[in-house]
Amino acid sequence: MQMNEQEKIAFNNMLNKLKQQEKTIAQLVEIIAVTNRRITDLSQKLPDTNHKQYLAK
């Protein structure tokens, strides 16, 4: 089955949107990873009593 020009354009547009969404998701995953590392670092620096109070909230 051969695609006509309009179908090719629509397909390429969808492909471009998919690639952009993949990039956005990768960026969000990286942001989450950095945030989790910061939380872990901060939680290890907190004194034990304060640490428990913050985690309970």
Biopython code that builds the backbone (N, CA, C, O; Angstrom):
import numpy as np
from Bio.PDB.StructureBuilder import StructureBuilder

atoms = [
    (1, "MET", "N", (0.844, -1.191, 0.000)),
    (1, "MET", "CA", (0.000, 0.000, 0.000)),
    (1, "MET", "C", (0.883, 1.246, 0.000)),
    (1, "MET", "O", (1.759, 1.388, 0.854)),
    (2, "GLN", "N", (0.668, 2.101, -0.906)),
    (2, "GLN", "CA", (1.448, 3.327, -1.084)),
    (2, "GLN", "C", (0.757, 4.488, -0.376)),
    (2, "GLN", "O", (-0.456, 4.659, -0.498)),
    (3, "MET", "N", (1.534, 5.291, 0.371)),
    (3, "MET", "CA", (0.976, 6.464, 1.038)),
    (3, "MET", "C", (0.947, 7.637, 0.059)),
    (3, "MET", "O", (1.867, 7.835, -0.734)),
    (4, "ASN", "N", (-0.135, 8.401, 0.139)),
    (4, "ASN", "CA", (-0.164, 9.624, -0.671)),
    (4, "ASN", "C", (0.580, 10.732, 0.085)),
    (4, "ASN", "O", (0.998, 10.537, 1.226)),
    (5, "GLU", "N", (0.738, 11.863, -0.540)),
    (5, "GLU", "CA", (1.544, 12.952, 0.036)),
    (5, "GLU", "C", (0.977, 13.443, 1.357)),
    (5, "GLU", "O", (1.728, 13.720, 2.292)),
    (6, "GLN", "N", (-0.327, 13.552, 1.438)),
    (6, "GLN", "CA", (-0.983, 14.024, 2.664)),
    (6, "GLN", "C", (-0.749, 13.047, 3.815)),
    (6, "GLN", "O", (-0.519, 13.466, 4.949)),
    (7, "GLU", "N", (-0.809, 11.762, 3.528)),
    (7, "GLU", "CA", (-0.562, 10.744, 4.551)),
    (7, "GLU", "C", (0.896, 10.777, 5.019)),
    (7, "GLU", "O", (1.173, 10.596, 6.205)),
    (8, "LYS", "N", (1.817, 11.005, 4.098)),
    (8, "LYS", "CA", (3.238, 11.108, 4.447)),
    (8, "LYS", "C", (3.480, 12.296, 5.378)),
    (8, "LYS", "O", (4.225, 12.194, 6.352)),
    (9, "ILE", "N", (2.846, 13.412, 5.067)),
    (9, "ILE", "CA", (2.987, 14.606, 5.902)),
    (9, "ILE", "C", (2.425, 14.339, 7.300)),
    (9, "ILE", "O", (3.050, 14.680, 8.304)),
    (10, "ALA", "N", (1.251, 13.734, 7.353)),
    (10, "ALA", "CA", (0.630, 13.421, 8.639)),
    (10, "ALA", "C", (1.501, 12.446, 9.437)),
    (10, "ALA", "O", (1.676, 12.603, 10.646)),
    (11, "PHE", "N", (2.041, 11.447, 8.752)),
    (11, "PHE", "CA", (2.914, 10.473, 9.405)),
    (11, "PHE", "C", (4.158, 11.157, 9.953)),
    (11, "PHE", "O", (4.542, 10.905, 11.096)),
    (12, "ASN", "N", (4.791, 12.009, 9.170)),
    (12, "ASN", "CA", (5.993, 12.716, 9.618)),
    (12, "ASN", "C", (5.691, 13.654, 10.785)),
    (12, "ASN", "O", (6.504, 13.791, 11.699)),
    (13, "ASN", "N", (4.534, 14.295, 10.754)),
    (13, "ASN", "CA", (4.133, 15.151, 11.871)),
    (13, "ASN", "C", (3.966, 14.345, 13.147)),
    (13, "ASN", "O", (4.421, 14.756, 14.215)),
    (14, "MET", "N", (3.315, 13.198, 13.034)),
    (14, "MET", "CA", (3.137, 12.339, 14.209)),
    (14, "MET", "C", (4.478, 11.826, 14.713)),
    (14, "MET", "O", (4.704, 11.761, 15.921)),
    (15, "LEU", "N", (5.363, 11.464, 13.802)),
    (15, "LEU", "CA", (6.687, 10.985, 14.177)),
    (15, "LEU", "C", (7.471, 12.080, 14.903)),
    (15, "LEU", "O", (8.142, 11.806, 15.898)),
    (16, "ASN", "N", (7.391, 13.301, 14.417)),
    (16, "ASN", "CA", (8.067, 14.424, 15.080)),
    (16, "ASN", "C", (7.507, 14.679, 16.474)),
    (16, "ASN", "O", (8.259, 14.943, 17.411)),
    (17, "LYS", "N", (6.185, 14.600, 16.609)),
    (17, "LYS", "CA", (5.561, 14.782, 17.923)),
    (17, "LYS", "C", (5.994, 13.678, 18.875)),
    (17, "LYS", "O", (6.263, 13.944, 20.046)),
    (18, "LEU", "N", (6.064, 12.455, 18.394)),
    (18, "LEU", "CA", (6.500, 11.330, 19.219)),
    (18, "LEU", "C", (7.930, 11.527, 19.695)),
    (18, "LEU", "O", (8.230, 11.290, 20.865)),
    (19, "LYS", "N", (8.818, 11.957, 18.800)),
    (19, "LYS", "CA", (10.211, 12.207, 19.165)),
    (19, "LYS", "C", (10.310, 13.310, 20.215)),
    (19, "LYS", "O", (11.106, 13.206, 21.148)),
    (20, "GLN", "N", (9.510, 14.361, 20.070)),
    (20, "GLN", "CA", (9.515, 15.445, 21.051)),
    (20, "GLN", "C", (9.012, 14.956, 22.401)),
    (20, "GLN", "O", (9.553, 15.339, 23.439)),
    (21, "GLN", "N", (7.985, 14.116, 22.397)),
    (21, "GLN", "CA", (7.473, 13.567, 23.646)),
    (21, "GLN", "C", (8.516, 12.673, 24.314)),
    (21, "GLN", "O", (8.648, 12.685, 25.538)),
    (22, "GLU", "N", (9.251, 11.905, 23.527)),
    (22, "GLU", "CA", (10.319, 11.071, 24.072)),
    (22, "GLU", "C", (11.378, 11.934, 24.746)),
    (22, "GLU", "O", (11.851, 11.600, 25.832)),
    (23, "LYS", "N", (11.752, 13.034, 24.113)),
    (23, "LYS", "CA", (12.737, 13.946, 24.700)),
    (23, "LYS", "C", (12.213, 14.547, 26.001)),
    (23, "LYS", "O", (12.936, 14.636, 26.993)),
    (24, "THR", "N", (10.951, 14.955, 25.981)),
    (24, "THR", "CA", (10.344, 15.549, 27.174)),
    (24, "THR", "C", (10.317, 14.545, 28.318)),
    (24, "THR", "O", (10.642, 14.890, 29.454)),
    (25, "ILE", "N", (9.936, 13.316, 28.031)),
    (25, "ILE", "CA", (9.893, 12.277, 29.059)),
    (25, "ILE", "C", (11.286, 12.013, 29.614)),
    (25, "ILE", "O", (11.454, 11.860, 30.824)),
    (26, "ALA", "N", (12.282, 11.959, 28.741)),
    (26, "ALA", "CA", (13.662, 11.746, 29.189)),
    (26, "ALA", "C", (14.113, 12.885, 30.105)),
    (26, "ALA", "O", (14.780, 12.648, 31.112)),
    (27, "GLN", "N", (13.748, 14.123, 29.753)),
    (27, "GLN", "CA", (14.102, 15.268, 30.598)),
    (27, "GLN", "C", (13.418, 15.171, 31.963)),
    (27, "GLN", "O", (14.035, 15.445, 32.992)),
    (28, "LEU", "N", (12.149, 14.783, 31.964)),
    (28, "LEU", "CA", (11.422, 14.656, 33.226)),
    (28, "LEU", "C", (12.017, 13.556, 34.101)),
    (28, "LEU", "O", (12.125, 13.720, 35.316)),
    (29, "VAL", "N", (12.400, 12.447, 33.495)),
    (29, "VAL", "CA", (13.018, 11.353, 34.245)),
    (29, "VAL", "C", (14.334, 11.834, 34.857)),
    (29, "VAL", "O", (14.636, 11.509, 36.005)),
    (30, "GLU", "N", (15.105, 12.594, 34.112)),
    (30, "GLU", "CA", (16.372, 13.128, 34.626)),
    (30, "GLU", "C", (16.121, 14.093, 35.786)),
    (30, "GLU", "O", (16.841, 14.061, 36.784)),
    (31, "ILE", "N", (15.110, 14.945, 35.659)),
    (31, "ILE", "CA", (14.761, 15.872, 36.746)),
    (31, "ILE", "C", (14.383, 15.091, 38.002)),
    (31, "ILE", "O", (14.808, 15.442, 39.103)),
    (32, "ILE", "N", (13.597, 14.048, 37.844)),
    (32, "ILE", "CA", (13.194, 13.222, 38.983)),
    (32, "ILE", "C", (14.413, 12.557, 39.621)),
    (32, "ILE", "O", (14.524, 12.505, 40.846)),
    (33, "ALA", "N", (15.322, 12.053, 38.795)),
    (33, "ALA", "CA", (16.519, 11.404, 39.314)),
    (33, "ALA", "C", (17.377, 12.387, 40.112)),
    (33, "ALA", "O", (17.859, 12.053, 41.194)),
    (34, "VAL", "N", (17.568, 13.589, 39.584)),
    (34, "VAL", "CA", (18.362, 14.605, 40.291)),
    (34, "VAL", "C", (17.684, 14.989, 41.599)),
    (34, "VAL", "O", (18.346, 15.125, 42.628)),
    (35, "THR", "N", (16.376, 15.162, 41.564)),
    (35, "THR", "CA", (15.625, 15.508, 42.775)),
    (35, "THR", "C", (15.756, 14.409, 43.816)),
    (35, "THR", "O", (15.974, 14.691, 44.994)),
    (36, "ASN", "N", (15.625, 13.157, 43.390)),
    (36, "ASN", "CA", (15.757, 12.039, 44.327)),
    (36, "ASN", "C", (17.147, 11.992, 44.940)),
    (36, "ASN", "O", (17.294, 11.714, 46.131)),
    (37, "ARG", "N", (18.179, 12.264, 44.125)),
    (37, "ARG", "CA", (19.552, 12.293, 44.665)),
    (37, "ARG", "C", (19.694, 13.404, 45.696)),
    (37, "ARG", "O", (20.321, 13.200, 46.736)),
    (38, "ARG", "N", (19.131, 14.559, 45.430)),
    (38, "ARG", "CA", (19.209, 15.676, 46.381)),
    (38, "ARG", "C", (18.487, 15.344, 47.673)),
    (38, "ARG", "O", (18.991, 15.626, 48.760)),
    (39, "ILE", "N", (17.314, 14.748, 47.561)),
    (39, "ILE", "CA", (16.558, 14.361, 48.755)),
    (39, "ILE", "C", (17.350, 13.351, 49.569)),
    (39, "ILE", "O", (17.417, 13.451, 50.794)),
    (40, "THR", "N", (17.946, 12.383, 48.896)),
    (40, "THR", "CA", (18.748, 11.378, 49.592)),
    (40, "THR", "C", (19.930, 12.034, 50.292)),
    (40, "THR", "O", (20.206, 11.739, 51.455)),
    (41, "ASP", "N", (20.632, 12.925, 49.588)),
    (41, "ASP", "CA", (21.774, 13.617, 50.193)),
    (41, "ASP", "C", (21.356, 14.432, 51.413)),
    (41, "ASP", "O", (22.005, 14.389, 52.458)),
    (42, "LEU", "N", (20.266, 15.174, 51.264)),
    (42, "LEU", "CA", (19.792, 15.990, 52.382)),
    (42, "LEU", "C", (19.330, 15.136, 53.547)),
    (42, "LEU", "O", (19.605, 15.462, 54.702)),
    (43, "SER", "N", (18.637, 14.054, 53.262)),
    (43, "SER", "CA", (18.134, 13.212, 54.351)),
    (43, "SER", "C", (19.275, 12.547, 55.112)),
    (43, "SER", "O", (19.146, 12.274, 56.305)),
    (44, "GLN", "N", (20.385, 12.284, 54.439)),
    (44, "GLN", "CA", (21.535, 11.689, 55.119)),
    (44, "GLN", "C", (22.265, 12.717, 55.975)),
    (44, "GLN", "O", (22.939, 12.352, 56.939)),
    (45, "LYS", "N", (22.139, 14.001, 55.635)),
    (45, "LYS", "CA", (22.808, 15.054, 56.399)),
    (45, "LYS", "C", (22.012, 15.476, 57.630)),
    (45, "LYS", "O", (22.576, 16.037, 58.569)),
    (46, "LEU", "N", (20.706, 15.211, 57.635)),
    (46, "LEU", "CA", (19.871, 15.616, 58.768)),
    (46, "LEU", "C", (20.181, 14.755, 59.987)),
    (46, "LEU", "O", (20.445, 13.559, 59.862)),
    (47, "PRO", "N", (20.149, 15.370, 61.160)),
    (47, "PRO", "CA", (20.280, 14.555, 62.382)),
    (47, "PRO", "C", (19.137, 13.551, 62.449)),
    (47, "PRO", "O", (18.067, 13.777, 61.884)),
    (48, "ASP", "N", (19.366, 12.462, 63.131)),
    (48, "ASP", "CA", (18.398, 11.356, 63.148)),
    (48, "ASP", "C", (17.014, 11.777, 63.633)),
    (48, "ASP", "O", (16.018, 11.355, 63.046)),
    (49, "THR", "N", (16.915, 12.591, 64.679)),
    (49, "THR", "CA", (15.597, 12.977, 65.198)),
    (49, "THR", "C", (14.853, 13.855, 64.201)),
    (49, "THR", "O", (13.661, 13.654, 63.970)),
    (50, "ASN", "N", (15.542, 14.827, 63.606)),
    (50, "ASN", "CA", (14.896, 15.684, 62.608)),
    (50, "ASN", "C", (14.518, 14.887, 61.369)),
    (50, "ASN", "O", (13.464, 15.111, 60.774)),
    (51, "HIS", "N", (15.365, 13.977, 60.991)),
    (51, "HIS", "CA", (15.128, 13.134, 59.813)),
    (51, "HIS", "C", (13.789, 12.407, 59.942)),
    (51, "HIS", "O", (13.004, 12.361, 58.995)),
    (52, "LYS", "N", (13.544, 11.851, 61.101)),
    (52, "LYS", "CA", (12.286, 11.108, 61.305)),
    (52, "LYS", "C", (11.089, 12.039, 61.241)),
    (52, "LYS", "O", (10.044, 11.666, 60.708)),
    (53, "GLN", "N", (11.227, 13.265, 61.784)),
    (53, "GLN", "CA", (10.125, 14.214, 61.745)),
    (53, "GLN", "C", (9.776, 14.594, 60.300)),
    (53, "GLN", "O", (8.598, 14.652, 59.946)),
    (54, "TYR", "N", (10.784, 14.852, 59.468)),
    (54, "TYR", "CA", (10.538, 15.260, 58.083)),
    (54, "TYR", "C", (9.926, 14.130, 57.274)),
    (54, "TYR", "O", (9.053, 14.361, 56.438)),
    (55, "LEU", "N", (10.382, 12.909, 57.521)),
    (55, "LEU", "CA", (9.852, 11.779, 56.758)),
    (55, "LEU", "C", (8.417, 11.465, 57.159)),
    (55, "LEU", "O", (7.656, 10.936, 56.349)),
    (56, "ALA", "N", (8.036, 11.780, 58.389)),
    (56, "ALA", "CA", (6.684, 11.488, 58.868)),
    (56, "ALA", "C", (5.647, 12.410, 58.239)),
    (56, "ALA", "O", (4.463, 12.074, 58.207)),
    (57, "LYS", "N", (6.070, 13.554, 57.746)),
    (57, "LYS", "CA", (5.116, 14.537, 57.187)),
    (57, "LYS", "C", (4.577, 14.112, 55.854)),
    (57, "LYS", "O", (3.769, 14.825, 55.259)),
]
sb = StructureBuilder()
sb.init_structure("model")
sb.init_model(0)
sb.init_chain("A")
sb.init_seg("    ")
for serial, (resi, resn, name, xyz) in enumerate(atoms, 1):
    if name == "N":
        sb.init_residue(resn, " ", resi, " ")
    sb.init_atom(name, np.array(xyz, "f"), 0.0, 1.0, " ", f" {name:<3s}", serial, name[0])
structure = sb.get_structure()
